[in-house]
Amino acid sequence: VSSGINAEYGGVQSRFMESQESVLKLSKKETGKDVLVPLTSSMYVPGQLADVEKVLIDIGTGYHVKMTVSDARDYFTRITEYITKKMEIVQKNLIEKDKLRQVTTEILQLKIQAQQQQSAQQQA
């Protein structure tokens, strides 16, 4: 469970970091430069940069916000830091839960052994 949650958070974190890198690369390009625009994950169409000062950012659930490149960079920095903090909290909680599970398992094993010994003594 722990590795699955960490992998999911890590995947989200890496997508935001990739987006931040893309915004930074875009800001170094010139207006009118030829680019490939993704329509789907496997289909692109040729296009030209019309504005390198503003970008359209997907902020989730189908909402997009027009931002300056510097605002977009700040947004991606904030969201990446937020996800990192959440990953740390989840990791700590998972470690605590695993310790509790281990203690519970040990207690149950001791109770089972005690019952088995008691049952063996009664039969003897």
C-alpha positions in Angstrom: 0.0 0.0 0.0 2.8 2.4 1.0 4.7 2.0 -2.3 1.5 2.4 -4.3 0.5 5.7 -2.6 4.1 7.0 -2.9 4.2 6.1 -6.6 0.9 7.9 -7.2 2.0 11.1 -5.4 5.4 10.8 -7.1 3.8 10.6 -10.5 1.7 13.7 -9.8 4.7 15.5 -8.5 6.8 14.7 -11.5 4.0 15.8 -13.9 3.9 19.2 -12.2 7.7 19.5 -12.3 7.7 18.6 -16.1 5.0 21.3 -16.6 7.1 23.8 -14.8 10.1 23.0 -17.0 8.0 23.3 -20.1 6.8 26.8 -19.0 10.5 27.8 -18.4 11.5 26.5 -21.9 8.5 28.3 -23.5 9.6 31.6 -22.0 12.9 31.4 -23.8 11.2 30.9 -27.2 10.3 33.6 -29.7 6.8 34.6 -30.9 6.1 33.0 -34.3 8.4 30.0 -33.7 7.0 26.7 -35.1 5.9 24.2 -32.5 3.9 20.9 -32.3 0.7 21.3 -30.4 -0.6 18.1 -28.6 -4.2 17.3 -29.4 -4.1 13.9 -27.6 -1.3 12.0 -26.0 -0.3 10.6 -29.4 -1.4 13.2 -31.9 0.2 16.6 -32.6 -0.5 19.4 -35.1 1.9 22.0 -36.2 1.4 25.5 -34.9 3.2 28.8 -34.1 3.7 30.5 -30.8 1.5 33.6 -30.7 2.4 34.8 -27.2 5.3 33.6 -25.0 4.4 35.9 -22.1 1.1 34.2 -21.1 0.2 30.5 -20.8 -3.0 28.6 -20.2 -2.6 26.3 -17.1 -4.9 23.4 -16.3 -5.6 23.7 -12.6 -7.7 20.6 -12.4 -11.2 19.3 -13.0 -11.2 20.9 -16.5 -10.5 24.4 -15.3 -7.8 26.5 -17.1 -6.4 29.8 -16.0 -4.4 32.2 -18.2 -1.2 33.3 -16.3 2.0 35.0 -17.0 5.0 32.8 -17.3 6.3 34.0 -13.9 2.9 33.3 -12.2 2.8 29.9 -13.8 6.3 29.1 -12.5 5.3 30.2 -9.0 2.1 28.1 -9.2 4.0 25.0 -10.2 6.6 25.6 -7.4 3.8 26.0 -4.8 1.9 22.9 -6.0 5.1 20.8 -6.1 6.0 21.9 -2.5 2.4 21.1 -1.4 2.6 17.6 -2.9 6.0 17.0 -1.3 4.7 18.0 2.1 1.6 15.7 1.7 3.9 12.8 0.6 5.9 13.3 3.8 2.8 13.3 6.0 1.4 10.2 4.3 4.7 8.4 4.6 4.8 9.2 8.4 1.2 8.0 8.8 2.0 4.8 6.9 5.0 4.1 9.1 2.9 4.6 12.2 0.1 2.4 10.9 2.6 -0.3 10.0 4.1 -0.3 13.5 0.5 -0.6 15.0 -0.2 -3.5 12.7 3.0 -5.2 13.8 2.2 -4.8 17.5 -1.4 -6.0 16.9 -0.1 -9.1 15.0 2.4 -9.9 17.9 -0.3 -9.5 20.5 -2.6 -11.8 18.5 0.1 -14.4 18.1 0.8 -14.3 21.9 -2.9 -14.8 22.6 -3.1 -17.7 20.2 -0.1 -19.4 21.7 -1.5 -18.9 25.2 -4.8 -20.4 24.1 -3.0 -23.4 22.5 -1.0 -24.0 25.7 -4.1 -23.7 27.9 -5.9 -26.1 25.6 -2.9 -28.6 25.7 -2.8 -28.4 29.5 -6.5 -29.1 29.8 -6.2 -32.1 27.5 -3.3 -33.5 29.5 
